[in-house]
Amino acid sequence: MCVSVTMVAGTARGQDKSGWSFPDFSLPDLSLPDWVPPVQTFGNVGYTFQTGKSGDDTRTFRNLVNATVVGNSYIYQPWLAAVSGSMTVSETFQSSGEQSTSNGIVTGNLGVNLLPISDFPTTINYSRTDTSVTAEDFESSTVTDAFQLASRVKWDQTLTVLTNLDYSDEKQTDAADQTFVGATLNVTKNFDEQHLNVIFDVSNRAKSRSLTDGATDQATYRASLRHRFSPWDNVNYDSTSSILLNTDSSTTRETEQLTSQASSTLRWTPKDSPLSAAAVWTVLSDDETTNFVNAATTSGETRKKRKSFDGRIGAFYDISDTLKLDASLDGALRTQSTESTIATDSSSNSDRNPPTLVTAGGSAGLTYLQDPIPVQGFNWTLNASARSNVSGGTGSSAERTVEGVVGHAFYRTFATPIVGSVDFNLSESLDLTHTNVDETVPVVPAVSHSLTLGHQEQEGNQYTIVNLTLSDSRTFLGTDRSDSQLANLQISKGLATSEKSSWTTNLSVQATRQGGEDSSSDGITTSSQGSVVYQLRDMFGVRNLNFESRVNLTSNQLVPVALSTVSPQEEDALSWNREWITSVIYRIGQLTIEGKFRLDQDQSREVTDFFELRMFRNF
C-alpha cells in the first residue's frame, strides 16, 4: 500500500467549494538588489505509503518522503553564463515483521553554461550524491562526487572541435572505492569535397581496494580517423581507421591488448545507369599480452596475436523495374599465434600456432517481383528468386549451394453484409535448395502457406479491430521432415459510453505447433492474453477526479501431441496470471492525490495484494 503527499512552495492559496482553504506553502517575498539577477525556482514535495503481502509472507510497509528544488539564473547577462542548481532529498523507511531498514539519498547538482548562444559554449557541471542504508545489523554509506566539462568550438562552418572531461570518485564503507577519469577530443573538418573526423578517447577506472583480489586498474586509449570524399563523379569513398589499447592490472595479473582496425568502402552509383558496384575491405590486427604475477604455479607471460583480412566486391544491375541481378566475390585471411613462458602450460605447438586460414567464395542472384495483376477481382503478385553460392577454405572442400524460391499472393477487400469490409491476403511459396554437403539429399524442398483476414470498423462512439492469421510451413530433408503451424487471433473493441467514460477490451489467442519425425517431440504451445479497462473522468461530478479499473488475464501452456509421453514436468507446463488494478487520481491546482490497489494471482494459487497512496505537490 502506498500513500504519497507532496506539498510545493510558491503556489497561490486554493479554496474548494466547501470553503476550506489550502495552507499557503509559498516562499516568502524576498527583496533583492537590482544588480542581482532573477532566480527561477521550482520543485516538488511528496509523501508515499505502500503496503503489500504475498501468500503467507509477512506484510511489508514502506514510507517514502522526498523533496526536490531546482533553481535557474545567470551571471551578469544570460548570454554570458547560465547557472542552474538542484537538490533532491529522499528518505525511505521499510518494515516487515520485526525487520526494518531505512534508506536515505541526498543529491546536489550545480552547473554553469558559459557563452551558451555563441559558437564556443562550455558547460561545467558538479554533482554529489550521498546514499545511506541502515538496518538492525547492517549499515552502509556511499558518497559519489562527479565533475563534467564539455565544450564545443566551431569556426567558419568547416571546423568543429568537441572536448569532454569526466571525473568521478566513489567511496563506500563496505566495498572498493572507485575512481573514473575520462577525456575525449573530437575534431571534424570539412573541405570542399572531403570530410575528416578525428577522435581521441582516454579513460581510466581504478579500484583502490577490493574485497576479493586487491586493487585493480583499467585504462582505455582509443584514436580513430574517418575520411570521406568523392575521388570521381558518382564514386564515394569512406574509410575508418582506429587504434585501441586496453590495460587491466591487478595484484595477480597484468593484461595489455592493442587492437588496430581499418575499414574502407568504395561505391560506384551512376545516376543514369542501371549498373552499380561496391567494394568493402577490413584489416584487423590484435596483440594481447598477459603477465601473471605473484602466482607460484602460473607465473609467466602469455602473448596472443591475431590478424585478419576480409574483403568483398559486388555488382548490382537492374535489368528492368521488376528484374534485379546481383553478384559478389569475397575472401578472408586469418592468422593466429600464441607464445607462453608459463612452465605449467602443456599445450602443443599446433594448438598455439594453428595454420593460416584462407577462405574464398562468391554468389550470384536473380530476383523478380511482378507488379499486381487483377485476377477475378483479386490482386495477384508473383515473386521469384534464384541464387548460387560457392565457398571454400584451407583444409576443407568447396561447398556449393543453389537455391530457388517462387511465391505468389492474392489479396483484396471484401464487403460482407454481417461484419462489413474484410481484408483478405493469401500467400504461398516454394523453396528448393541443393547443396553438395550431403550427396544423399540432392534437393531440400520447403513449402509455406499463410492466410490473413483483417477487419476494422469505426462507427459513432465505438471501434472494432479483428485480425486472424494462419500459417503453415514444411521442410523435407530426405526421409525426414519438420513442420510448424501458427494460428493467431487478435480482437480489440472500444466503446465510449459517454463523454467522460469508456470501455476497452483486448483479446489475443495464439497456438503454435512444432513437429518432426520424432513424434514424441511434437507439441502445441498455446497462449492467451485478455484485458478489460473502464475509465471515468470527473467522477461524482468532481472536476479532475479520475477513476480507472483494469483486469488482465494471461495464460501459457505446452501440450504434447503424443499424450502418452507426458512427463510430470510437462503436466506442470501451464502458467497463468490474473490481475485486477484499480486507481483513483485527484488533481486540484498543483496538488495531486493518487490511490492504487492491485490484486493478482498466478498458477501457485498465492494471492498478492498491494496498495499505494501517493500525494505530491509541485511549486
C-alpha positions as CSV (number, residue, x, y, z in Angstrom):
1,M,0.0,0.0,0.0
2,C,1.4,3.4,-0.9
3,V,0.4,6.9,0.2
4,S,2.2,9.9,-1.1
5,V,1.8,13.5,-0.1
6,T,3.6,16.3,-1.9
7,M,3.5,20.0,-1.0
8,V,5.1,22.6,-3.2
9,A,6.0,26.1,-2.2
10,G,5.3,29.1,-4.4
11,T,1.7,28.4,-5.4
12,A,-1.2,30.6,-4.6
13,R,-3.6,29.6,-1.8
14,G,-6.5,27.5,-3.1
15,Q,-10.1,27.0,-1.9
16,D,-12.6,24.3,-2.7
17,K,-16.4,24.6,-2.9
18,S,-16.9,23.8,0.7
19,G,-14.9,26.9,1.7
20,W,-11.9,25.0,3.1
21,S,-8.7,26.8,2.3
22,F,-5.4,25.1,1.5
23,P,-2.4,26.3,3.6
24,D,0.0,28.6,1.9
25,F,3.3,26.9,1.4
26,S,4.8,29.7,-0.8
27,L,8.2,31.1,-0.2
28,P,8.5,34.5,1.5
29,D,8.8,37.5,-0.8
30,L,12.5,38.5,-0.6
31,S,13.5,41.9,-1.9
32,L,16.8,41.6,-3.8
33,P,19.1,44.4,-5.1
34,D,18.7,45.4,-8.7
35,W,22.1,44.1,-9.6
36,V,21.2,40.6,-8.5
37,P,19.8,38.6,-11.5
38,P,16.4,37.0,-11.1
39,V,16.2,33.4,-9.9
40,Q,13.6,30.9,-11.2
41,T,12.8,28.2,-8.7
42,F,10.5,25.2,-8.9
43,G,10.3,21.7,-7.4
44,N,8.0,19.3,-5.6
45,V,7.5,17.7,-2.2
46,G,5.9,14.3,-1.7
47,Y,5.0,11.5,0.6
48,T,4.3,7.9,-0.3
49,F,2.9,5.0,1.7
50,Q,2.9,1.4,0.4
51,T,1.9,-1.9,1.8
52,G,1.8,-5.4,0.2
53,K,1.5,-9.1,1.0
54,S,2.1,-12.2,-1.0
55,G,0.6,-15.5,0.2
56,D,1.7,-16.4,3.7
57,D,4.6,-13.9,3.7
58,T,4.7,-11.1,6.3
59,R,3.1,-7.9,5.2
60,T,5.6,-5.2,4.2
61,F,5.1,-1.5,4.9
62,R,7.1,1.3,3.2
63,N,7.1,5.0,3.7
64,L,8.9,7.4,1.4
65,V,9.4,11.2,1.8
66,N,11.1,13.1,-1.0
67,A,11.7,16.8,-2.0
68,T,13.3,18.4,-5.0
69,V,14.3,22.0,-5.5
70,V,15.6,23.4,-8.8
71,G,16.9,26.9,-9.5
72,N,17.9,28.7,-12.7
73,S,19.6,32.0,-13.1
74,Y,22.5,33.8,-14.9
75,I,25.6,35.8,-14.2
76,Y,25.6,39.5,-15.4
77,Q,23.7,38.7,-18.6
78,P,22.0,35.5,-20.0
79,W,24.5,35.4,-22.9
80,L,27.5,35.4,-20.6
81,A,26.7,32.5,-18.2
82,A,23.6,30.5,-17.4
83,V,23.6,28.9,-13.9
84,S,21.5,26.0,-12.7
85,G,21.4,24.1,-9.5
86,S,19.2,21.4,-7.9
87,M,18.9,19.3,-4.7
88,T,16.9,16.2,-4.1
89,V,16.4,14.6,-0.7
90,S,14.6,11.3,-0.1
91,E,14.2,9.0,2.9
92,T,12.6,5.5,2.8
93,F,11.5,3.5,5.8
94,Q,10.6,-0.1,5.3
95,S,9.4,-2.7,7.8
96,S,8.4,-6.3,7.6
97,G,7.6,-8.1,10.8
98,E,10.4,-7.4,13.2
99,Q,12.8,-6.3,10.5
100,S,13.2,-2.7,9.4
101,T,15.5,-0.7,7.2
102,S,16.0,2.9,6.2
103,N,17.5,4.3,3.0
104,G,18.4,7.9,2.5
105,I,19.6,9.7,-0.6
106,V,20.8,13.3,-0.9
107,T,21.8,14.6,-4.4
108,G,23.1,18.0,-5.3
109,N,24.0,19.4,-8.7
110,L,25.5,22.7,-9.8
111,G,26.1,23.6,-13.4
112,V,27.4,26.6,-15.4
113,N,27.0,27.1,-19.1
114,L,29.5,29.7,-20.4
115,L,28.6,31.7,-23.5
116,P,25.6,29.4,-24.2
117,I,24.5,31.1,-27.5
118,S,28.0,31.5,-29.0
119,D,30.0,29.3,-31.4
120,F,32.1,28.1,-28.5
121,P,29.8,27.2,-25.5
122,T,31.3,25.5,-22.4
123,T,29.4,23.6,-19.8
124,I,30.8,22.8,-16.3
125,N,28.8,20.5,-14.0
126,Y,29.5,19.2,-10.5
127,S,27.3,16.8,-8.6
128,R,27.4,15.0,-5.3
129,T,25.3,12.0,-4.1
130,D,25.2,10.7,-0.6
131,T,23.4,7.3,0.0
132,S,23.0,5.6,3.3
133,V,21.4,2.2,4.2
134,T,20.6,1.3,7.8
135,A,19.3,-2.0,9.2
136,E,19.3,-3.7,12.6
137,D,22.6,-5.5,11.9
138,F,23.9,-3.6,8.8
139,E,25.0,-0.1,7.9
140,S,26.4,1.2,4.7
141,S,27.0,4.5,3.0
142,T,28.2,5.7,-0.4
143,V,29.4,9.1,-1.4
144,T,29.9,9.9,-5.1
145,D,31.5,13.1,-6.5
146,A,31.3,13.8,-10.2
147,F,32.7,16.5,-12.4
148,Q,32.0,17.1,-16.1
149,L,33.3,19.6,-18.6
150,A,32.1,19.8,-22.2
151,S,33.0,22.4,-24.8
152,R,32.3,23.0,-28.5
153,V,34.2,25.2,-30.8
154,K,33.1,25.9,-34.4
155,W,34.9,28.0,-37.0
156,D,33.6,29.1,-40.4
157,Q,31.1,26.2,-40.6
158,T,34.0,23.9,-41.6
159,L,35.8,23.0,-38.4
160,T,34.2,21.7,-35.2
161,V,36.1,20.7,-32.0
162,L,34.3,18.9,-29.2
163,T,36.0,18.3,-25.8
164,N,34.7,16.3,-22.9
165,L,36.3,15.7,-19.5
166,D,34.7,13.4,-16.9
167,Y,35.8,12.6,-13.3
168,S,34.0,10.7,-10.6
169,D,35.1,9.4,-7.2
170,E,33.0,6.9,-5.3
171,K,33.7,6.0,-1.6
172,Q,31.9,3.1,0.1
173,T,32.1,1.7,3.6
174,D,31.6,-1.9,2.6
175,A,33.1,-2.1,-0.9
176,A,36.0,-0.9,-3.0
177,D,36.5,2.8,-3.6
178,Q,36.4,3.6,-7.3
179,T,37.8,6.5,-9.4
180,F,37.0,7.2,-13.0
181,V,38.8,9.7,-15.3
182,G,37.9,10.2,-18.9
183,A,38.7,12.6,-21.7
184,T,37.5,12.8,-25.3
185,L,38.6,15.1,-28.2
186,N,36.5,15.0,-31.4
187,V,37.7,17.1,-34.4
188,T,35.7,17.3,-37.6
189,K,37.0,19.2,-40.7
190,N,35.1,19.7,-43.9
191,F,36.9,20.6,-47.1
192,D,35.3,21.4,-50.4
193,E,34.8,17.7,-51.3
194,Q,36.3,15.9,-48.3
195,H,35.3,15.2,-44.7
196,L,37.7,14.3,-41.9
197,N,36.8,13.2,-38.4
198,V,39.4,12.5,-35.7
199,I,38.6,11.2,-32.2
200,F,40.9,10.7,-29.2
201,D,39.4,9.0,-26.2
202,V,41.2,8.2,-22.9
203,S,39.6,6.7,-19.8
204,N,40.8,5.1,-16.5
205,R,38.9,3.3,-13.9
206,A,40.7,2.3,-10.7
207,K,39.6,0.4,-7.5
208,S,41.7,1.4,-4.5
209,R,40.9,-1.8,-2.7
210,S,38.7,-4.9,-3.4
211,L,37.1,-7.5,-1.1
212,T,38.5,-10.4,-3.3
213,D,41.8,-9.8,-5.1
214,G,43.1,-6.4,-4.1
215,A,43.4,-3.2,-6.1
216,T,42.6,-3.1,-9.8
217,D,43.3,-0.5,-12.5
218,Q,41.8,-0.4,-16.0
219,A,42.6,2.0,-18.7
220,T,41.5,2.5,-22.3
221,Y,43.2,4.6,-25.0
222,R,41.5,5.0,-28.4
223,A,42.2,7.0,-31.6
224,S,40.2,6.9,-34.8
225,L,40.2,8.7,-38.1
226,R,37.3,8.7,-40.6
227,H,37.9,10.1,-44.1
228,R,35.1,10.5,-46.7
229,F,35.4,12.0,-50.1
230,S,34.4,11.6,-53.8
231,P,37.5,10.9,-56.0
232,W,35.5,10.8,-59.2
233,D,32.0,11.5,-60.3
234,N,29.4,9.0,-58.9
235,V,32.2,7.4,-56.8
236,N,32.2,7.7,-53.0
237,Y,35.0,6.5,-50.6
238,D,34.6,6.1,-46.9
239,S,37.3,4.8,-44.6
240,T,37.7,4.4,-40.9
241,S,40.9,3.6,-39.0
242,S,41.2,3.1,-35.3
243,I,43.7,2.0,-32.7
244,L,42.6,0.7,-29.3
245,L,44.8,0.0,-26.3
246,N,43.3,-1.7,-23.2
247,T,45.2,-2.3,-20.0
248,D,44.0,-4.2,-17.0
249,S,46.1,-4.8,-13.9
250,S,45.5,-6.3,-10.5
251,T,47.6,-7.9,-7.8
252,T,47.8,-11.2,-9.7
253,R,47.7,-10.3,-13.4
254,E,48.6,-7.6,-15.9
255,T,47.0,-7.6,-19.3
256,E,47.7,-5.3,-22.3
257,Q,45.7,-5.6,-25.5
258,L,46.5,-3.5,-28.6
259,T,44.0,-3.6,-31.5
260,S,44.1,-1.8,-34.8
261,Q,41.4,-1.9,-37.4
262,A,40.9,-0.3,-40.8
263,S,37.7,-0.5,-42.9
264,S,37.1,1.0,-46.3
265,T,34.1,1.2,-48.6
266,L,34.1,2.2,-52.2
267,R,30.8,2.7,-54.0
268,W,30.0,3.5,-57.7
269,T,26.4,4.6,-58.2
270,P,25.9,6.3,-61.5
271,K,22.7,8.3,-61.7
272,D,21.5,7.3,-65.2
273,S,22.8,3.8,-65.3
274,P,21.2,0.5,-64.1
275,L,24.6,-0.8,-63.0
276,S,26.2,-0.1,-59.7
277,A,29.1,-1.6,-57.7
278,A,30.7,-1.6,-54.3
279,A,33.8,-2.9,-52.6
280,V,34.4,-3.3,-48.9
281,W,37.5,-4.5,-47.1
282,T,38.6,-4.7,-43.4
283,V,42.1,-5.2,-41.9
284,L,42.3,-6.2,-38.2
285,S,45.3,-6.7,-36.0
286,D,45.1,-7.8,-32.4
287,D,48.0,-8.3,-29.9
288,E,47.2,-9.3,-26.3
289,T,49.9,-9.8,-23.6
290,T,49.0,-11.2,-20.2
291,N,51.6,-11.3,-17.4
292,F,50.8,-13.5,-14.4
293,V,52.5,-12.3,-11.2
294,N,52.5,-13.4,-7.6
295,A,51.4,-16.9,-8.7
296,A,53.5,-19.9,-7.8
297,T,52.2,-22.3,-10.4
298,T,51.2,-20.0,-13.2
299,S,53.7,-17.2,-13.2
300,G,54.9,-16.1,-16.6
301,E,53.7,-14.4,-19.7
302,T,51.3,-15.3,-22.5
303,R,51.1,-13.4,-25.8
304,K,48.4,-13.9,-28.4
305,K,48.5,-12.4,-31.9
306,R,45.6,-12.4,-34.3
307,K,45.5,-10.9,-37.8
308,S,42.7,-11.0,-40.4
309,F,41.7,-9.5,-43.7
310,D,38.2,-9.6,-45.1
311,G,37.1,-8.2,-48.5
312,R,34.1,-8.2,-50.7
313,I,33.3,-6.8,-54.1
314,G,29.8,-6.8,-55.5
315,A,27.8,-5.5,-58.5
316,F,24.1,-4.8,-59.0
317,Y,22.3,-4.5,-62.3
318,D,18.6,-3.5,-62.7
319,I,17.6,-5.4,-65.8
320,S,14.1,-3.9,-65.6
321,D,11.8,-2.4,-62.9
322,T,10.9,-5.9,-61.8
323,L,14.1,-7.9,-62.5
324,K,17.3,-7.4,-60.5
325,L,20.7,-9.1,-60.8
326,D,23.5,-9.1,-58.2
327,A,26.8,-10.8,-57.9
328,S,29.7,-10.7,-55.4
329,L,33.1,-12.2,-54.6
330,D,34.5,-12.3,-51.1
331,G,37.6,-13.6,-49.4
332,A,39.3,-13.7,-46.0
333,L,42.7,-14.4,-44.5
334,R,43.2,-15.2,-40.8
335,T,46.3,-16.0,-38.7
336,Q,46.8,-16.7,-35.0
337,S,49.7,-17.4,-32.8
338,T,50.4,-17.8,-29.1
339,E,53.6,-17.5,-27.1
340,S,53.8,-18.6,-23.5
341,T,56.6,-18.7,-20.9
342,I,54.4,-20.4,-18.2
343,A,56.0,-23.6,-17.1
344,T,52.8,-25.4,-16.5
345,D,51.4,-24.7,-20.0
346,S,51.3,-28.1,-21.7
347,S,49.5,-27.1,-24.9
348,S,51.2,-28.3,-28.1
349,N,52.7,-26.1,-30.8
350,S,49.9,-26.8,-33.2
351,D,47.4,-25.6,-30.6
352,R,49.4,-22.4,-30.1
353,N,50.0,-21.7,-33.7
354,P,47.2,-23.0,-35.9
355,P,47.7,-22.9,-39.7
356,T,46.7,-19.8,-41.6
357,L,43.1,-19.9,-42.7
358,V,42.2,-18.7,-46.2
359,T,38.6,-18.7,-47.4
360,A,37.1,-17.5,-50.6
361,G,33.6,-17.5,-52.1
362,G,31.2,-16.0,-54.5
363,S,27.5,-15.7,-55.1
364,A,25.1,-14.6,-57.8
365,G,21.4,-14.0,-57.6
366,L,18.4,-13.0,-59.7
367,T,15.3,-11.5,-58.2
368,Y,11.9,-11.0,-59.9
369,L,8.9,-9.1,-58.4
370,Q,5.9,-8.7,-60.5
371,D,3.5,-5.7,-60.3
372,P,0.0,-6.5,-59.1
373,I,-2.3,-8.0,-61.8
374,P,-6.1,-8.0,-61.5
375,V,-7.5,-11.6,-61.5
376,Q,-11.2,-12.3,-60.8
377,G,-11.4,-9.3,-58.5
378,F,-8.2,-10.2,-56.7
379,N,-4.8,-8.5,-56.9
380,W,-2.2,-11.2,-57.8
381,T,1.5,-10.8,-57.3
382,L,4.3,-13.1,-58.3
383,N,7.9,-13.2,-56.9
384,A,10.8,-15.5,-57.7
385,S,14.5,-15.6,-56.9
386,A,17.5,-17.8,-57.7
387,R,20.8,-17.8,-56.0
388,S,24.0,-19.7,-56.2
389,N,26.8,-19.7,-53.6
390,V,30.3,-21.2,-53.7
391,S,32.7,-21.1,-50.7
392,G,35.8,-22.9,-49.6
393,G,38.7,-22.6,-47.3
394,T,42.0,-24.1,-46.2
395,G,41.7,-27.8,-45.2
396,S,38.1,-28.1,-46.4
397,S,36.4,-28.9,-49.7
398,A,34.4,-26.3,-51.6
399,E,30.7,-26.0,-50.7
400,R,28.1,-25.3,-53.4
401,T,24.6,-24.2,-52.7
402,V,21.9,-23.4,-55.2
403,E,18.5,-22.1,-54.0
404,G,15.4,-21.2,-55.8
405,V,12.3,-19.6,-54.4
406,V,9.0,-18.9,-56.1
407,G,5.9,-17.5,-54.4
408,H,2.7,-15.7,-55.2
409,A,-0.1,-13.9,-53.2
410,F,-3.8,-13.0,-53.7
411,Y,-5.2,-10.0,-51.8
412,R,-8.4,-7.9,-51.9
413,T,-11.0,-6.4,-49.7
414,F,-14.5,-8.0,-49.4
415,A,-17.7,-6.2,-48.4
416,T,-19.8,-8.6,-46.3
417,P,-23.3,-8.0,-45.1
418,I,-22.6,-9.1,-41.5
419,V,-19.2,-7.6,-40.4
420,G,-18.6,-5.1,-43.2
421,S,-15.3,-4.9,-45.0
422,V,-12.7,-7.7,-44.6
423,D,-9.1,-7.6,-45.9
424,F,-8.1,-10.9,-47.4
425,N,-4.4,-12.0,-48.1
426,L,-3.4,-15.5,-49.1
427,S,0.3,-16.3,-50.0
428,E,2.2,-19.4,-50.9
429,S,5.9,-20.1,-51.5
430,L,8.1,-23.0,-52.6
431,D,11.8,-23.1,-51.7
432,L,14.2,-25.6,-53.3
433,T,17.8,-25.9,-52.0
434,H,20.6,-28.0,-53.4
435,T,23.9,-28.4,-51.6
436,N,26.9,-30.8,-52.1
437,V,27.4,-31.2,-48.4
438,D,25.1,-34.2,-48.2
439,E,25.0,-36.0,-51.5
440,T,22.3,-38.3,-50.3
441,V,19.9,-35.4,-50.3
442,P,20.1,-33.8,-53.7
443,V,17.3,-31.2,-53.1
444,V,15.6,-29.9,-49.9
445,P,12.1,-28.6,-50.6
446,A,10.3,-26.3,-48.2
447,V,6.6,-25.2,-48.6
448,S,4.8,-22.4,-46.7
449,H,1.3,-21.0,-46.8
450,S,-0.2,-18.0,-45.0
451,L,-3.7,-16.6,-44.7
452,T,-4.5,-13.3,-43.1
453,L,-8.0,-11.9,-42.5
454,G,-8.5,-8.4,-41.1
455,H,-11.4,-6.2,-40.2
456,Q,-11.5,-2.6,-38.9
457,E,-14.7,-0.6,-38.2
458,Q,-15.3,2.8,-36.7
459,E,-18.9,3.8,-36.1
460,G,-20.1,6.5,-33.8
461,N,-18.6,6.1,-30.4
462,Q,-17.2,2.6,-30.8
463,Y,-14.5,0.8,-32.9
464,T,-13.7,-2.8,-33.6
465,I,-10.4,-4.4,-34.9
466,V,-10.1,-8.1,-35.7
467,N,-7.1,-9.9,-37.2
468,L,-6.7,-13.6,-37.9
469,T,-3.5,-15.2,-39.1
470,L,-3.0,-18.8,-40.1
471,S,0.4,-20.1,-41.4
472,D,1.9,-23.5,-42.2
473,S,5.5,-24.3,-43.2
474,R,7.0,-27.7,-44.0
475,T,10.6,-28.7,-44.8
476,F,11.5,-32.2,-46.2
477,L,15.1,-33.3,-45.7
478,G,15.3,-36.7,-47.4
479,T,13.0,-39.0,-45.4
480,D,13.0,-36.6,-42.5
481,R,10.5,-33.8,-42.2
482,S,9.9,-30.8,-40.0
483,D,6.8,-28.6,-39.9
484,S,5.3,-25.8,-37.9
485,Q,1.9,-24.2,-37.8
486,L,0.7,-21.0,-36.2
487,A,-2.8,-19.6,-35.5
488,N,-3.2,-16.1,-34.1
489,L,-6.4,-14.2,-33.3
490,Q,-6.5,-10.6,-32.1
491,I,-9.6,-8.7,-31.2
492,S,-9.8,-5.1,-29.8
493,K,-13.0,-3.2,-29.1
494,G,-13.6,0.2,-27.6
495,L,-16.9,1.9,-26.6
496,A,-17.4,5.4,-25.3
497,T,-20.4,5.2,-23.1
498,S,-20.5,8.9,-22.5
499,E,-18.3,12.0,-23.0
500,K,-16.3,11.0,-19.8
501,S,-16.5,7.2,-19.6
502,S,-15.3,4.4,-21.9
503,W,-14.7,0.6,-22.0
504,T,-11.8,-1.0,-23.8
505,T,-11.3,-4.8,-24.3
506,N,-8.4,-6.6,-25.9
507,L,-8.1,-10.4,-26.6
508,S,-5.2,-12.2,-28.1
509,V,-5.1,-16.0,-28.6
510,Q,-2.2,-17.9,-30.3
511,A,-1.3,-21.5,-30.8
512,T,1.9,-22.8,-32.4
513,R,2.9,-26.3,-33.2
514,Q,6.4,-27.8,-33.9
515,G,6.6,-31.3,-35.4
516,G,9.1,-33.7,-36.8
517,E,9.8,-37.4,-37.5
518,D,10.2,-37.9,-33.7
519,S,6.5,-37.6,-32.7
520,S,7.4,-37.6,-29.0
521,S,8.9,-34.1,-29.5
522,D,5.8,-32.7,-31.2
523,G,4.0,-30.1,-29.1
524,I,1.5,-27.3,-29.2
525,T,2.1,-24.1,-27.3
526,T,-0.9,-22.0,-26.6
527,S,-1.0,-18.6,-25.1
528,S,-3.8,-16.1,-24.5
529,Q,-3.9,-12.5,-23.2
530,G,-7.0,-10.5,-22.3
531,S,-7.8,-7.2,-20.7
532,V,-10.8,-5.1,-19.8
533,V,-10.4,-1.4,-18.9
534,Y,-13.0,1.0,-17.6
535,Q,-12.1,4.7,-17.4
536,L,-14.2,7.5,-15.9
537,R,-13.3,11.2,-15.8
538,D,-14.8,13.7,-13.3
539,M,-16.2,11.0,-11.1
540,F,-19.3,12.1,-9.0
541,G,-19.2,15.4,-10.9
542,V,-15.9,16.4,-9.2
543,R,-13.5,18.0,-11.7
544,N,-10.2,16.2,-12.3
545,L,-11.3,13.2,-10.2
546,N,-10.5,10.3,-12.5
547,F,-11.1,6.6,-12.0
548,E,-9.7,3.6,-13.8
549,S,-10.2,-0.2,-13.3
550,R,-8.4,-2.8,-15.2
551,V,-8.5,-6.7,-15.3
552,N,-5.6,-8.5,-17.0
553,L,-5.6,-12.3,-17.8
554,T,-2.7,-14.3,-19.3
555,S,-2.2,-18.0,-19.9
556,N,0.6,-20.1,-21.5
557,Q,0.6,-23.9,-21.9
558,L,2.7,-26.6,-23.7
559,V,0.5,-29.6,-24.8
560,P,2.5,-32.6,-26.1
561,V,0.8,-34.2,-29.2
562,A,1.7,-37.7,-28.0
563,L,-0.2,-37.7,-24.7
564,S,1.4,-41.0,-23.7
565,T,4.7,-39.2,-23.4
566,V,3.6,-36.6,-21.0
567,S,6.1,-36.2,-18.2
568,P,5.4,-34.6,-14.7
569,Q,7.3,-31.5,-15.8
570,E,5.1,-31.2,-18.9
571,E,2.0,-31.6,-16.9
572,D,3.1,-28.5,-14.9
573,A,3.8,-26.5,-18.1
574,L,0.7,-24.5,-17.6
575,S,1.3,-20.9,-16.3
576,W,-1.4,-18.3,-15.8
577,N,-1.9,-15.0,-14.1
578,R,-4.9,-12.8,-13.3
579,E,-4.6,-9.2,-12.1
580,W,-7.0,-6.5,-11.1
581,I,-5.8,-2.9,-10.8
582,T,-7.9,0.0,-9.6
583,S,-6.7,3.6,-9.3
584,V,-8.2,7.0,-8.4
585,I,-6.4,10.2,-9.2
586,Y,-7.5,13.7,-8.0
587,R,-5.8,16.9,-9.1
588,I,-6.5,20.3,-7.8
589,G,-4.1,23.1,-8.7
590,Q,-0.6,21.9,-8.1
591,L,-1.7,19.1,-5.7
592,T,-2.1,15.5,-6.9
593,I,-3.5,12.6,-4.8
594,E,-3.4,9.1,-6.2
595,G,-4.5,5.8,-4.7
596,K,-3.9,2.5,-6.4
597,F,-4.9,-1.1,-5.4
598,R,-3.6,-4.2,-7.1
599,L,-4.6,-7.8,-6.6
600,D,-3.1,-10.7,-8.6
601,Q,-2.9,-14.5,-8.5
602,D,-0.8,-17.0,-10.5
603,Q,-0.6,-20.8,-11.0
604,S,0.8,-21.2,-7.5
605,R,-2.6,-20.1,-6.2
606,E,-0.9,-17.4,-4.0
607,V,-2.7,-14.1,-3.8
608,T,-0.7,-10.9,-3.8
609,D,-2.2,-7.6,-2.7
610,F,-0.6,-4.2,-3.0
611,F,-1.9,-0.7,-2.0
612,E,-0.3,2.6,-2.7
613,L,-1.4,6.1,-1.6
614,R,0.7,8.9,-3.1
615,M,0.4,12.7,-2.6
616,F,2.6,15.3,-4.1
617,R,2.6,19.0,-4.9
618,N,4.6,21.0,-7.4
619,F,5.8,24.5,-6.9
